[in-house]
Amino acid sequence: MMALGLSILVSTLLFSCFRMFPKYGVRLEEAVVINYIVAGAMAIALAGPSHALGRLETPSTMAGAVMGLAFLYMFKKIGQCTQFLGMGVVAIATKMSMVLPMTVFILLDPNDPFSWTKAVAVLLAFPAVWLASSPGRSADDPVIAAQDDRPDVTWTLPAIVFLGSGLIDLGFGWFSSEVHMSSDADRLTFAAVPFLVAALIGLLRWAFLPGVTPQFSRATVLGGIILGVINVGSLFFLLSAYQSMPFPRSAIVPSNNLGIVLATSLAGIAFFRERPDGRNILGWAFATTALILLLLSS
């Protein structure tokens, strides 16, 4: 249980970093690229460089490279969603996106059969994301207040995060079986590939696109480094939970996601003075119910 608890804690810290970036003047895109450089380097170091090099031609590595093409864009959108709409909203959008890979696996994996409990959970996910997308009010938060005249962000950002995160989770889930990887080093190598591809894309944008000139500050560099370390930590503890907990993987994922949704929502209220309205509360209730149903069906 300790590994699962640490996974929830570290993932909550990830969203908290995004939430604090505007306060300290951290530039989001620069911090995200630095984050991917740090995360990729750490994952390779933990897996072992020689082990990582030995897996360059495996199908999972090729798939990881394709996923990396979307990583930079998605991580930036997650950051924007956190800053504009709050921690509870982005937690719902990212964590409820698991219904996308879950639906695919129910349809294609004979070992994960359909049940009405799972079907109800999937149906509840969509109103959960919609209702939670109404930004809560903060008494002294100019970042969220400045978005009041931009109604488009209240649904487009969570929708992009929901769809993109679901497709990325599907890629990780599809190649996480023992057929493709059988050790923590294999999984860390797989995770390192999209990290490094996203970092490379970000560096190439800076080098060759006109008008795209990075601006660094001590806060931006430090924020990117902290974000990268947290990114690797969230992966490490989740992998440890897979190994140490006596639950099937289909039960660990909902448990992890439910904990993150609740923890980030409470952190937003306790530390960032987010004030949820009735739509937020109803959305969180739907999400909690959906995740509990997924856990029970496992």
Summary of the structure (lengths in Angstrom):
residues: 298
radius of gyration: 18.6
end to end distance: 17.4
largest distance: 53.5
contacts: 1046
relative contact order: 0.23
helix: 79%
strand: 1%
